[in-house]
Amino acid sequence: MANPIVQEIIEKQVLTVAKAVEDKIDEQIAALDRLDDDDLEALRERRLAQMKRMAEKRSRWISLGHGDYSEIPAEKDFFSIVKASDRVVCHFYRENWPCKVMDKHMSILAKQHIETRFVKIQAEKSPFLAEKLKIVVLPTLALIKNAKVEDYVVGFDELGGTDEFSTEDLEERLAKSQVIFFEGESSVNSRAGAQTRRSVRQSSNADSSDSE
């Protein structure tokens, strides 16, 4: 049985938190009640302007190839791509199983994070880039902001050390480097939820014969 004194303290703390939340809601309701027609119209115009700016951004992002996970055909194209977009995640890969695992997660996140360009380039056909960026372990993700490589995700060490990691694991790692927008919860939508919550290996046994 719980200590009566401890229980009383806990109950008081719960009541205090509940009262604070209630007061905050009351303040917000009161603020809305004080708005007149001009205030509401100003809010509406501001919201419409925000929506217009976002639509323009999305249109520009799509024109640059955002929303799709694509391959960079040649080393020289890498530079124009990273200069055109503020945020780029570039997968240096080879034809092996670990890189195919990364491909599947990158394909999902490219659609969910249209603000960021997701691309890949074959490391063995990009010797200058591989040497300049010190790419040794594959897969490696170069996290690029404003045309500068800010961080790397090397192999699966930061993702649990196994190819069983989820798309959400990778999403959270990219968010730590602020190369994607992130609100604290996974942005992977419900349509992809069943696929991304189980491992790529479980959903892709047909590819498991690929070797390094």
C-alpha positions, 0 to 999 in steps of 0.5 A: 500500500502506498505511503499516504503522505507520498500519495497526497504529494503526488495528487497535489502535483497532478492537480497543479499540472492540470490547473496550469493546463486549464489556465493555458487553455482559458487564456487561448480561448479568451484571446480568440474571443477578443479578436474582432473581424479585422483581426480575423481577416489579418490572420486569414491573410497571413495564413494564405500568404504562408500557404502561398509561400509553401506552395511556391517552395514545393513547386521549386523543390519538385522542379529540382527533383525533390520527392524522388530518390534518383541516381547521379549519373556522373561525378560532375553532376554532383556539384550542380545538384548540391548547389541547387538544393539547400539540403541534400542526402547523398548515398555513396553505394555499391551493388551489395545487400547493405546498400540495397537496404539503405536504398529502400529507406531512402526511397521512402524518406525522399517522398516524405521529406520533399524539403530535402533532395535524396540522391545516390552515386556509385562510389567505385565510379566516383573516385575523385568524390570518394577520395575528397570526401573520404568515403571508405565504408559503404553505404555512407550517407553524406549529409549536405547543407548549403553545398557543404558536407556537414555530417556522415552516416557511415554504415549501420553503426549509428542505426543499431549496428544491424540491417534490421533498423527501421525507416524511423531510425534513419529519419531520426538520425538525419533530423539530428543533423538538421538535414530534414525538417522534423517535429519530434514524431516520425513523418512516415505516413500511415500508408507506409507505416506497415512497411516501415515498422518492420525491417527491410529484410523482412519485407524484401527477402527476395533481394537477400541473395545479394552479396557484398 
